[in-house]
Structures are given as C-alpha cells and as structure tokens.
Amino acid sequence: MPIAAGSCVAFMRSVAQIAEDLRTVRPTILNSVPRIYERFYAKMQESLAKASGAKRCLFDLAQRVGWVRFCKEQGLPALENAPGALAMLAWPLLKAVVADKTWHCSASASASR
C-alpha cells in the first residue's frame, strides 16, 4: 500500500546497521517490531538518567506539550493537567532544542547496544 500511495519503502540491512540506515534514510514513518522501539526507549532513558535536572525538565515539558499538540490535531481529548498556553507557545523552541534532537538520540540506540 505505501508504494501505491507514492511513498518510498526502505528495509534495514541488519540489526547492527539500524542506526546507520536510519541516518541515511531519515524516515518520516517507521514500521518496526516492538524490540526496536524498546531499544530507542532504553537509549533515551539512559541518556536522561545522565542528564542534568534542567535537561530532564525540558524533555518532560517537550513530551507533554508534544502529546497535547498531537491530541488536538487528532481530535482526541486533552490531558486534564495539560501544559498552559505559555508552554504551548514555547513549542517551536522545545521542538528545536529537544524534540528534533531526540530523534538523533533514538537513531543511535542500536549502535550502542
């Protein structure tokens, strides 16, 4: 189906080369088995454990704001304790400082395991 829609489909060469393949292909959508997502998550948690309190707070805020934005775009109910309007206005900065860099951290997860 993706090919019929005009999408490019790429397959990873091996588990050992996932990080390199992701940096090369830079996919918009990643279909994978749960183990790959678990590796990404573990790498991010490892990085956050080593990070300063300020970096962890920024990550948590970016995650909350990003989730609220996603829910609004999808027409889903928002969180009860959603970030305020000021935090929502900070999204462009949070995206540049945290969210865009999170992908690069995740892409290297398999290379370090």
MMTF fields as JSON, N, C-alpha, C and O atoms, coordinates in Angstrom:
{
  "mmtfVersion": "1.0.0",
  "mmtfProducer": "UNKNOWN",
  "numBonds": 451,
  "numAtoms": 452,
  "numGroups": 113,
  "numChains": 1,
  "numModels": 1,
  "chainsPerModel": [1],
  "groupsPerChain": [113],
  "chainIdList": ["A"],
  "bondAtomList": [4, 2, 8, 6, 12, 10, 16, 14, 20, 18, 24, 22, 28, 26, 32, 30, 36, 34, 40, 38, 44, 42, 48, 46, 52, 50, 56, 54, 60, 58, 64, 62, 68, 66, 72, 70, 76, 74, 80, 78, 84, 82, 88, 86, 92, 90, 96, 94, 100, 98, 104, 102, 108, 106, 112, 110, 116, 114, 120, 118, 124, 122, 128, 126, 132, 130, 136, 134, 140, 138, 144, 142, 148, 146, 152, 150, 156, 154, 160, 158, 164, 162, 168, 166, 172, 170, 176, 174, 180, 178, 184, 182, 188, 186, 192, 190, 196, 194, 200, 198, 204, 202, 208, 206, 212, 210, 216, 214, 220, 218, 224, 222, 228, 226, 232, 230, 236, 234, 240, 238, 244, 242, 248, 246, 252, 250, 256, 254, 260, 258, 264, 262, 268, 266, 272, 270, 276, 274, 280, 278, 284, 282, 288, 286, 292, 290, 296, 294, 300, 298, 304, 302, 308, 306, 312, 310, 316, 314, 320, 318, 324, 322, 328, 326, 332, 330, 336, 334, 340, 338, 344, 342, 348, 346, 352, 350, 356, 354, 360, 358, 364, 362, 368, 366, 372, 370, 376, 374, 380, 378, 384, 382, 388, 386, 392, 390, 396, 394, 400, 398, 404, 402, 408, 406, 412, 410, 416, 414, 420, 418, 424, 422, 428, 426, 432, 430, 436, 434, 440, 438, 444, 442, 448, 446],
  "bondOrderList": [1, 1, 1, 1, 1, 1, 1, 1, 1, 1, 1, 1, 1, 1, 1, 1, 1, 1, 1, 1, 1, 1, 1, 1, 1, 1, 1, 1, 1, 1, 1, 1, 1, 1, 1, 1, 1, 1, 1, 1, 1, 1, 1, 1, 1, 1, 1, 1, 1, 1, 1, 1, 1, 1, 1, 1, 1, 1, 1, 1, 1, 1, 1, 1, 1, 1, 1, 1, 1, 1, 1, 1, 1, 1, 1, 1, 1, 1, 1, 1, 1, 1, 1, 1, 1, 1, 1, 1, 1, 1, 1, 1, 1, 1, 1, 1, 1, 1, 1, 1, 1, 1, 1, 1, 1, 1, 1, 1, 1, 1, 1, 1],
  "groupList": [{"groupName": "MET", "atomNameList": ["N", "CA", "C", "O"], "elementList": ["N", "C", "C", "O"], "formalChargeList": [0, 0, 0, 0], "bondAtomList": [1, 0, 2, 1, 3, 2], "bondOrderList": [1, 1, 2], "singleLetterCode": "M", "chemCompType": "L-PEPTIDE LINKING"}, {"groupName": "PRO", "atomNameList": ["N", "CA", "C", "O"], "elementList": ["N", "C", "C", "O"], "formalChargeList": [0, 0, 0, 0], "bondAtomList": [1, 0, 2, 1, 3, 2], "bondOrderList": [1, 1, 2], "singleLetterCode": "P", "chemCompType": "L-PEPTIDE LINKING"}, {"groupName": "ILE", "atomNameList": ["N", "CA", "C", "O"], "elementList": ["N", "C", "C", "O"], "formalChargeList": [0, 0, 0, 0], "bondAtomList": [1, 0, 2, 1, 3, 2], "bondOrderList": [1, 1, 2], "singleLetterCode": "I", "chemCompType": "L-PEPTIDE LINKING"}, {"groupName": "ALA", "atomNameList": ["N", "CA", "C", "O"], "elementList": ["N", "C", "C", "O"], "formalChargeList": [0, 0, 0, 0], "bondAtomList": [1, 0, 2, 1, 3, 2], "bondOrderList": [1, 1, 2], "singleLetterCode": "A", "chemCompType": "L-PEPTIDE LINKING"}, {"groupName": "GLY", "atomNameList": ["N", "CA", "C", "O"], "elementList": ["N", "C", "C", "O"], "formalChargeList": [0, 0, 0, 0], "bondAtomList": [1, 0, 2, 1, 3, 2], "bondOrderList": [1, 1, 2], "singleLetterCode": "G", "chemCompType": "PEPTIDE LINKING"}, {"groupName": "SER", "atomNameList": ["N", "CA", "C", "O"], "elementList": ["N", "C", "C", "O"], "formalChargeList": [0, 0, 0, 0], "bondAtomList": [1, 0, 2, 1, 3, 2], "bondOrderList": [1, 1, 2], "singleLetterCode": "S", "chemCompType": "L-PEPTIDE LINKING"}, {"groupName": "CYS", "atomNameList": ["N", "CA", "C", "O"], "elementList": ["N", "C", "C", "O"], "formalChargeList": [0, 0, 0, 0], "bondAtomList": [1, 0, 2, 1, 3, 2], "bondOrderList": [1, 1, 2], "singleLetterCode": "C", "chemCompType": "L-PEPTIDE LINKING"}, {"groupName": "VAL", "atomNameList": ["N", "CA", "C", "O"], "elementList": ["N", "C", "C", "O"], "formalChargeList": [0, 0, 0, 0], "bondAtomList": [1, 0, 2, 1, 3, 2], "bondOrderList": [1, 1, 2], "singleLetterCode": "V", "chemCompType": "L-PEPTIDE LINKING"}, {"groupName": "PHE", "atomNameList": ["N", "CA", "C", "O"], "elementList": ["N", "C", "C", "O"], "formalChargeList": [0, 0, 0, 0], "bondAtomList": [1, 0, 2, 1, 3, 2], "bondOrderList": [1, 1, 2], "singleLetterCode": "F", "chemCompType": "L-PEPTIDE LINKING"}, {"groupName": "ARG", "atomNameList": ["N", "CA", "C", "O"], "elementList": ["N", "C", "C", "O"], "formalChargeList": [0, 0, 0, 0], "bondAtomList": [1, 0, 2, 1, 3, 2], "bondOrderList": [1, 1, 2], "singleLetterCode": "R", "chemCompType": "L-PEPTIDE LINKING"}, {"groupName": "GLN", "atomNameList": ["N", "CA", "C", "O"], "elementList": ["N", "C", "C", "O"], "formalChargeList": [0, 0, 0, 0], "bondAtomList": [1, 0, 2, 1, 3, 2], "bondOrderList": [1, 1, 2], "singleLetterCode": "Q", "chemCompType": "L-PEPTIDE LINKING"}, {"groupName": "GLU", "atomNameList": ["N", "CA", "C", "O"], "elementList": ["N", "C", "C", "O"], "formalChargeList": [0, 0, 0, 0], "bondAtomList": [1, 0, 2, 1, 3, 2], "bondOrderList": [1, 1, 2], "singleLetterCode": "E", "chemCompType": "L-PEPTIDE LINKING"}, {"groupName": "ASP", "atomNameList": ["N", "CA", "C", "O"], "elementList": ["N", "C", "C", "O"], "formalChargeList": [0, 0, 0, 0], "bondAtomList": [1, 0, 2, 1, 3, 2], "bondOrderList": [1, 1, 2], "singleLetterCode": "D", "chemCompType": "L-PEPTIDE LINKING"}, {"groupName": "LEU", "atomNameList": ["N", "CA", "C", "O"], "elementList": ["N", "C", "C", "O"], "formalChargeList": [0, 0, 0, 0], "bondAtomList": [1, 0, 2, 1, 3, 2], "bondOrderList": [1, 1, 2], "singleLetterCode": "L", "chemCompType": "L-PEPTIDE LINKING"}, {"groupName": "THR", "atomNameList": ["N", "CA", "C", "O"], "elementList": ["N", "C", "C", "O"], "formalChargeList": [0, 0, 0, 0], "bondAtomList": [1, 0, 2, 1, 3, 2], "bondOrderList": [1, 1, 2], "singleLetterCode": "T", "chemCompType": "L-PEPTIDE LINKING"}, {"groupName": "ASN", "atomNameList": ["N", "CA", "C", "O"], "elementList": ["N", "C", "C", "O"], "formalChargeList": [0, 0, 0, 0], "bondAtomList": [1, 0, 2, 1, 3, 2], "bondOrderList": [1, 1, 2], "singleLetterCode": "N", "chemCompType": "L-PEPTIDE LINKING"}, {"groupName": "TYR", "atomNameList": ["N", "CA", "C", "O"], "elementList": ["N", "C", "C", "O"], "formalChargeList": [0, 0, 0, 0], "bondAtomList": [1, 0, 2, 1, 3, 2], "bondOrderList": [1, 1, 2], "singleLetterCode": "Y", "chemCompType": "L-PEPTIDE LINKING"}, {"groupName": "LYS", "atomNameList": ["N", "CA", "C", "O"], "elementList": ["N", "C", "C", "O"], "formalChargeList": [0, 0, 0, 0], "bondAtomList": [1, 0, 2, 1, 3, 2], "bondOrderList": [1, 1, 2], "singleLetterCode": "K", "chemCompType": "L-PEPTIDE LINKING"}, {"groupName": "TRP", "atomNameList": ["N", "CA", "C", "O"], "elementList": ["N", "C", "C", "O"], "formalChargeList": [0, 0, 0, 0], "bondAtomList": [1, 0, 2, 1, 3, 2], "bondOrderList": [1, 1, 2], "singleLetterCode": "W", "chemCompType": "L-PEPTIDE LINKING"}, {"groupName": "HIS", "atomNameList": ["N", "CA", "C", "O"], "elementList": ["N", "C", "C", "O"], "formalChargeList": [0, 0, 0, 0], "bondAtomList": [1, 0, 2, 1, 3, 2], "bondOrderList": [1, 1, 2], "singleLetterCode": "H", "chemCompType": "L-PEPTIDE LINKING"}],
  "groupTypeList": [0, 1, 2, 3, 3, 4, 5, 6, 7, 3, 8, 0, 9, 5, 7, 3, 10, 2, 3, 11, 12, 13, 9, 14, 7, 9, 1, 14, 2, 13, 15, 5, 7, 1, 9, 2, 16, 11, 9, 8, 16, 3, 17, 0, 10, 11, 5, 13, 3, 17, 3, 5, 4, 3, 17, 9, 6, 13, 8, 12, 13, 3, 10, 9, 7, 4, 18, 7, 9, 8, 6, 17, 11, 10, 4, 13, 1, 3, 13, 11, 15, 3, 1, 4, 3, 13, 3, 0, 13, 3, 18, 1, 13, 13, 17, 3, 7, 7, 3, 12, 17, 14, 18, 19, 6, 5, 3, 5, 3, 5, 3, 5, 9],
  "groupIdList": [1, 2, 3, 4, 5, 6, 7, 8, 9, 10, 11, 12, 13, 14, 15, 16, 17, 18, 19, 20, 21, 22, 23, 24, 25, 26, 27, 28, 29, 30, 31, 32, 33, 34, 35, 36, 37, 38, 39, 40, 41, 42, 43, 44, 45, 46, 47, 48, 49, 50, 51, 52, 53, 54, 55, 56, 57, 58, 59, 60, 61, 62, 63, 64, 65, 66, 67, 68, 69, 70, 71, 72, 73, 74, 75, 76, 77, 78, 79, 80, 81, 82, 83, 84, 85, 86, 87, 88, 89, 90, 91, 92, 93, 94, 95, 96, 97, 98, 99, 100, 101, 102, 103, 104, 105, 106, 107, 108, 109, 110, 111, 112, 113],
  "secStructList": [7, 6, 6, 6, 6, 6, 7, 7, 7, 7, 7, 7, 1, 7, 4, 4, 4, 2, 2, 2, 2, 2, 2, 2, 2, 7, 7, 1, 1, 7, 7, 7, 7, 2, 2, 2, 2, 2, 2, 2, 2, 2, 2, 2, 2, 2, 2, 2, 2, 2, 1, 7, 2, 2, 2, 2, 2, 2, 2, 2, 2, 2, 2, 2, 2, 2, 2, 2, 2, 2, 2, 2, 2, 2, 6, 7, 7, 7, 7, 6, 6, 7, 7, 7, 2, 2, 2, 2, 2, 6, 2, 2, 2, 2, 0, 0, 0, 0, 0, 2, 2, 2, 2, 2, 2, 2, 2, 6, 6, 4, 4, 4, 7],
  "xCoordList": [0.809, 0.0, 0.857, 0.524, 1.949, 2.742, 3.25, 3.258, 3.668, 4.185, 3.075, 3.317, 1.863, 0.731, 0.414, -0.121, 0.743, 0.491, 1.657, 1.619, 2.691, 3.825, 4.897, 5.77, 4.841, 5.841, 7.078, 7.025, 8.171, 9.408, 9.476, 9.24, 9.786, 9.896, 11.351, 11.98, 11.879, 13.265, 13.292, 12.536, 14.141, 14.3, 15.693, 16.662, 15.784, 17.07, 17.874, 17.328, 19.172, 20.034, 20.195, 20.154, 20.38, 20.524, 20.346, 20.36, 20.179, 20.022, 21.26, 21.15, 22.414, 23.658, 23.794, 24.539, 23.094, 23.238, 22.019, 21.9, 21.117, 19.905, 20.235, 19.675, 21.128, 21.448, 21.951, 21.522, 22.844, 23.387, 22.291, 22.216, 21.453, 20.368, 19.374, 18.917, 19.044, 18.107, 18.685, 17.964, 19.972, 20.6, 20.618, 20.49, 20.775, 20.801, 19.411, 19.224, 18.437, 17.091, 16.268, 15.474, 16.449, 15.689, 14.183, 13.556, 13.606, 12.194, 11.249, 11.549, 10.115, 9.056, 8.217, 7.782, 7.997, 7.232, 8.104, 8.756, 8.108, 8.92, 8.018, 7.466, 7.875, 7.144, 8.181, 9.133, 7.99, 9.003, 8.403, 7.25, 9.212, 8.82, 9.051, 9.877, 8.339, 8.46, 9.893, 10.25, 10.699, 12.067, 12.87, 13.686, 12.66, 13.387, 12.964, 13.805, 11.649, 11.169, 11.658, 11.951, 11.746, 12.272, 13.724, 14.136, 14.49, 15.892, 15.96, 16.762, 15.116, 15.079, 14.739, 15.386, 13.712, 13.268, 14.361, 14.608, 15.008, 16.078, 17.23, 17.785, 17.59, 18.675, 18.298, 19.121, 17.052, 16.616, 16.602, 17.022, 16.129, 16.102, 17.522, 17.776, 18.427, 19.834, 20.42, 21.119, 20.137, 20.628, 20.013, 20.703, 18.715, 18.05, 18.582, 18.68, 18.92, 19.455, 20.78, 21.104, 21.543, 22.837, 22.708, 23.643, 21.548, 21.359, 21.114, 20.764, 21.306, 21.052, 19.542, 18.739, 19.182, 17.774, 17.069, 15.906, 17.767, 17.173, 16.855, 15.798, 17.76, 17.516, 16.348, 15.542, 16.249, 15.126, 13.807, 12.806, 13.805, 12.59, 12.191, 11.011, 13.169, 12.873, 12.312, 11.365, 12.893, 12.408, 10.97, 10.118, 10.698, 9.344, 8.339, 7.235, 8.722, 7.824, 7.591, 6.456, 8.648, 8.504, 7.611, 6.796, 7.762, 6.948, 5.481, 4.606, 5.204, 3.818, 3.191, 2.06, 3.924, 3.396, 3.185, 2.167, 4.136, 4.003, 2.79, 2.079, 2.553, 1.392, 0.088, -0.849, 0.019, -1.192, -1.429, -2.563, -0.366, -0.488, -0.992, -1.86, -0.444, -0.877, -2.363, -3.111, -2.795, -4.194, -5.114, -6.163, -4.722, -5.544, -5.635, -6.715, -4.516, -4.516, -5.377, -5.97, -5.444, -6.2, -7.641, -8.412, -8.011, -9.359, -9.59, -10.725, -8.539, -8.635, -8.772, -8.363, -9.333, -9.432, -8.039, -7.138, -7.89, -6.604, -6.42, -7.372, -5.203, -4.904, -5.58, -5.796, -5.908, -6.503, -5.496, -5.856, -4.252, -3.217, -2.326, -1.099, -2.965, -2.228, -1.403, -1.788, -0.27, 0.544, -0.252, -1.153, 0.092, -0.614, -0.295, 0.516, -0.955, -0.806, 0.631, 1.109, 1.323, 2.713, 3.603, 4.455, 3.394, 4.175, 3.856, 4.745, 2.597, 2.21, 2.867, 3.255, 2.989, 3.652, 5.142, 5.777, 5.692, 7.125, 7.445, 8.61, 6.44, 6.68, 7.778, 8.619, 7.815, 8.891, 10.284, 11.174, 10.471, 11.752, 11.979, 13.068, 10.955, 11.079, 11.367, 12.146, 10.736, 10.962, 12.411, 13.048, 12.921, 14.298, 15.321, 16.318, 15.079, 16.066, 15.963, 16.969, 14.746, 14.543, 14.037, 14.7, 12.881, 12.22, 13.041, 13.172, 13.594, 14.389, 15.643, 16.083, 16.218, 17.43, 17.111, 17.97, 15.894, 15.505, 15.57, 15.979, 15.172, 15.241, 16.674, 16.923, 17.632, 19.026, 19.544, 20.341, 19.1, 19.477, 18.902, 19.595, 17.641, 16.996, 17.635, 17.778, 18.012, 18.573, 19.884, 20.268, 20.573, 21.837, 21.679, 22.674, 20.455, 20.209, 20.777, 21.41, 20.563, 21.026, 22.524, 23.11, 23.147, 24.607, 25.302, 26.421, 24.642, 25.298, 24.918, 25.428, 24.062, 23.623, 24.194, 23.943],
  "yCoordList": [-1.199, 0.0, 1.27, 2.203, 1.357, 2.585, 2.929, 4.097, 1.929, 2.186, 2.728, 3.622, 2.198, 2.67, 4.133, 4.849, 4.572, 5.962, 6.871, 8.068, 6.318, 7.133, 7.279, 8.14, 6.452, 6.503, 5.698, 4.787, 6.044, 5.289, 4.264, 4.61, 3.045, 1.992, 1.558, 1.265, 1.518, 1.094, 0.01, 0.071, -0.954, -2.025, -1.909, -1.605, -2.149, -2.096, -3.339, -4.432, -3.146, -4.256, -5.29, -6.492, -4.828, -5.743, -4.96, -3.729, -5.667, -5.005, -4.177, -3.081, -4.692, -3.981, -2.686, -1.794, -2.568, -1.396, -0.479, 0.401, -0.666, 0.15, 1.63, 2.461, 1.969, 3.383, 4.05, 5.151, 3.387, 3.925, 4.052, 5.056, 3.033, 3.066, 4.188, 4.873, 4.374, 5.444, 6.822, 7.711, 7.0, 8.291, 8.525, 9.662, 7.465, 7.594, 7.845, 8.758, 7.04, 7.097, 8.248, 8.869, 8.535, 9.567, 9.417, 10.298, 8.299, 8.035, 8.986, 9.474, 9.23, 10.004, 9.079, 9.456, 7.872, 6.859, 5.622, 5.207, 5.042, 3.856, 2.725, 2.782, 1.707, 0.499, -0.507, -0.807, -1.024, -1.91, -2.858, -2.722, -3.81, -4.715, -3.997, -3.086, -4.391, -3.707, -3.636, -2.66, -4.633, -4.653, -3.43, -2.927, -2.95, -1.779, -0.542, 0.262, -0.391, 0.749, 0.664, 1.687, -0.547, -0.728, -0.27, 0.301, -0.509, -0.057, 1.458, 2.05, 2.087, 3.551, 4.108, 5.032, 3.525, 3.988, 3.814, 4.718, 2.661, 2.397, 3.382, 3.865, 3.679, 4.63, 6.029, 6.734, 6.427, 7.746, 7.796, 8.794, 6.744, 6.72, 6.747, 7.395, 6.051, 6.047, 7.454, 7.91, 8.131, 9.495, 10.444, 11.313, 10.286, 11.159, 10.944, 11.893, 9.71, 9.421, 10.134, 10.498, 10.335, 11.016, 12.535, 13.268, 13.004, 14.43, 15.216, 14.656, 16.519, 17.404, 17.501, 17.117, 18.022, 18.203, 19.12, 18.898, 20.15, 21.096, 20.397, 20.63, 19.549, 18.835, 17.876, 17.738, 17.211, 16.293, 17.058, 16.595, 18.236, 19.064, 19.517, 19.487, 19.937, 20.351, 19.187, 19.358, 18.01, 16.834, 16.529, 16.292, 16.534, 16.248, 17.261, 16.893, 18.543, 19.578, 19.384, 19.476, 19.12, 18.896, 17.691, 17.714, 16.656, 15.461, 15.769, 15.353, 16.49, 16.823, 17.745, 17.519, 18.783, 19.723, 19.006, 19.21, 18.181, 17.434, 16.521, 16.405, 15.872, 14.977, 15.762, 15.325, 16.903, 17.734, 18.205, 18.198, 18.611, 19.043, 17.888, 18.079, 16.696, 15.519, 15.254, 15.026, 15.281, 15.018, 16.032, 15.666, 17.303, 18.334, 18.093, 18.206, 17.762, 17.519, 16.31, 16.278, 15.323, 14.104, 14.174, 13.236, 15.284, 15.417, 14.548, 14.163, 14.236, 13.414, 14.306, 15.467, 13.792, 14.607, 14.918, 14.079, 16.137, 16.573, 16.053, 15.6, 16.125, 15.738, 16.69, 17.862, 16.181, 17.044, 18.072, 19.22, 17.67, 18.586, 19.032, 19.011, 19.434, 19.845, 21.095, 21.926, 21.23, 22.427, 23.674, 23.627, 24.778, 26.027, 26.632, 26.108, 27.744, 28.415, 28.86, 28.803, 29.299, 29.745, 28.588, 28.752, 27.429, 26.251, 25.868, 25.463, 25.995, 25.669, 26.636, 26.237, 27.893, 28.873, 28.586, 28.992, 27.895, 27.577, 26.383, 26.002, 25.776, 24.578, 24.735, 23.843, 25.824, 25.922, 25.814, 25.18, 26.424, 26.34, 24.928, 24.374, 24.35, 22.982, 21.984, 21.047, 22.194, 21.302, 21.38, 20.358, 22.604, 22.776, 22.265, 21.654, 22.511, 22.18, 20.725, 20.111, 20.178, 18.838, 17.826, 16.822, 18.087, 17.075, 16.677, 15.488, 17.641, 17.305, 16.531, 15.67, 16.82, 16.116, 14.73, 13.847, 14.531, 13.23, 12.168, 11.04, 12.505, 11.539, 11.084, 9.896, 12.031, 11.668, 10.766, 9.861, 11.005, 10.139, 8.755, 7.759, 8.674, 7.387, 6.615, 5.394, 7.324, 6.648, 5.954, 5.018, 6.395, 5.76, 4.655, 4.09, 4.347, 3.368, 2.0, 1.371, 1.54, 0.19, 0.117, -0.956, 1.219, 1.201, 1.014, 0.503, 1.427, 1.339, 0.06, -0.179, -0.738, -1.962, -3.18, -4.303],
  "zCoordList": [0.0, 0.0, 0.0, -0.731, 0.784, 0.758, -0.645, -1.032, -1.392, -2.731, -3.629, -4.44, -3.491, -4.294, -3.984, -4.83, -2.778, -2.376, -2.748, -2.467, -3.375, -3.783, -2.721, -2.833, -1.701, -0.632, -1.0, -1.827, -0.38, -0.535, 0.592, 1.749, 0.284, 1.283, 1.37, 0.353, 2.576, 2.783, 3.857, 4.826, 3.687, 4.651, 5.267, 4.572, 6.56, 7.236, 6.87, 6.716, 6.736, 6.327, 7.422, 7.156, 8.665, 9.791, 11.079, 11.071, 12.177, 13.473, 13.803, 14.353, 13.472, 13.771, 12.976, 13.38, 11.861, 10.998, 11.02, 10.168, 11.971, 12.02, 12.168, 11.452, 13.079, 13.304, 12.024, 11.678, 11.342, 10.093, 9.028, 8.319, 8.925, 7.939, 8.237, 7.322, 9.502, 9.864, 9.555, 9.101, 9.797, 9.476, 7.973, 7.521, 7.201, 5.737, 5.167, 4.362, 5.581, 5.01, 5.607, 4.898, 6.892, 7.614, 7.372, 6.784, 7.826, 7.541, 8.276, 9.365, 7.655, 8.288, 9.161, 10.249, 8.672, 9.398, 9.521, 8.562, 10.707, 10.947, 11.423, 12.522, 10.598, 10.985, 11.441, 10.72, 12.636, 13.178, 14.204, 14.613, 14.601, 15.682, 17.015, 17.086, 18.062, 19.349, 19.89, 20.549, 19.628, 20.171, 19.734, 20.506, 18.528, 18.039, 18.825, 19.225, 19.048, 19.826, 21.268, 21.887, 21.802, 23.154, 23.231, 24.241, 22.197, 22.165, 22.163, 22.885, 21.349, 21.309, 22.69, 23.183, 23.297, 24.609, 25.661, 26.458, 25.662, 26.634, 26.467, 27.454, 25.223, 24.968, 25.449, 26.033, 25.201, 25.665, 27.189, 27.775, 27.834, 29.296, 29.869, 30.885, 29.22, 29.641, 29.535, 30.44, 28.439, 28.242, 29.259, 29.791, 29.538, 30.502, 31.919, 32.697, 32.25, 33.585, 33.814, 34.944, 32.754, 32.861, 32.742, 33.066, 32.276, 32.005, 33.29, 34.329, 33.188, 34.332, 34.566, 33.717, 35.734, 36.061, 35.081, 34.741, 34.625, 33.674, 32.35, 31.763, 31.882, 30.626, 30.768, 29.848, 31.915, 32.134, 32.163, 31.617, 32.802, 32.849, 31.45, 31.1, 30.65, 29.282, 28.475, 27.707, 28.648, 27.935, 28.342, 27.486, 29.652, 30.138, 29.604, 29.202, 29.601, 29.082, 27.592, 27.125, 26.847, 25.4, 25.125, 24.202, 25.913, 25.733, 26.016, 25.256, 27.095, 27.443, 26.402, 25.971, 25.999, 25.012, 23.669, 23.008, 23.278, 22.036, 22.054, 21.055, 23.191, 23.289, 23.195, 22.527, 23.851, 23.787, 22.354, 21.875, 21.674, 20.275, 19.403, 18.551, 19.62, 18.864, 19.106, 18.156, 20.368, 20.699, 20.026, 19.497, 20.046, 19.398, 17.897, 17.317, 17.265, 15.82, 15.448, 14.37, 16.33, 16.051, 16.555, 16.354, 17.213, 17.755, 18.977, 19.256, 19.701, 20.903, 22.135, 22.098, 23.217, 24.427, 24.978, 24.95, 25.474, 26.019, 27.444, 28.08, 27.924, 29.297, 30.278, 29.97, 31.451, 32.469, 32.967, 33.225, 33.102, 33.593, 32.433, 32.53, 31.345, 30.149, 30.426, 31.249, 29.742, 29.905, 29.537, 28.699, 30.17, 29.928, 28.564, 27.801, 28.286, 26.995, 26.755, 25.622, 27.792, 27.634, 27.18, 26.306, 27.78, 27.378, 25.939, 25.19, 25.554, 24.183, 23.197, 22.098, 23.585, 22.722, 22.596, 21.623, 23.571, 23.561, 22.672, 22.569, 22.02, 21.225, 20.176, 20.065, 19.396, 18.398, 19.027, 18.459, 20.183, 20.878, 21.419, 21.272, 22.043, 22.569, 21.447, 21.621, 20.31, 19.175, 18.708, 18.451, 18.601, 18.119, 19.121, 18.737, 20.402, 21.43, 21.902, 22.258, 21.903, 22.465, 21.429, 21.168, 20.849, 20.018, 18.799, 18.511, 18.083, 16.899, 17.268, 16.506, 18.411, 18.843, 19.39, 19.377, 19.866, 20.403, 19.334, 19.609, 18.111, 17.008, 16.792, 16.583, 16.842, 16.605, 17.72, 17.468, 18.94, 20.068, 19.846, 20.053, 19.427, 19.21, 18.068, 18.135, 17.035, 15.861, 16.171, 15.471, 17.204, 17.535, 18.584, 19.038, 18.966, 20.029, 19.7, 20.548, 18.498, 18.181, 18.027, 18.177, 17.736, 17.572, 18.908, 18.961, 19.996, 21.296, 22.045, 23.14, 21.496, 22.198, 21.523, 21.96]
}
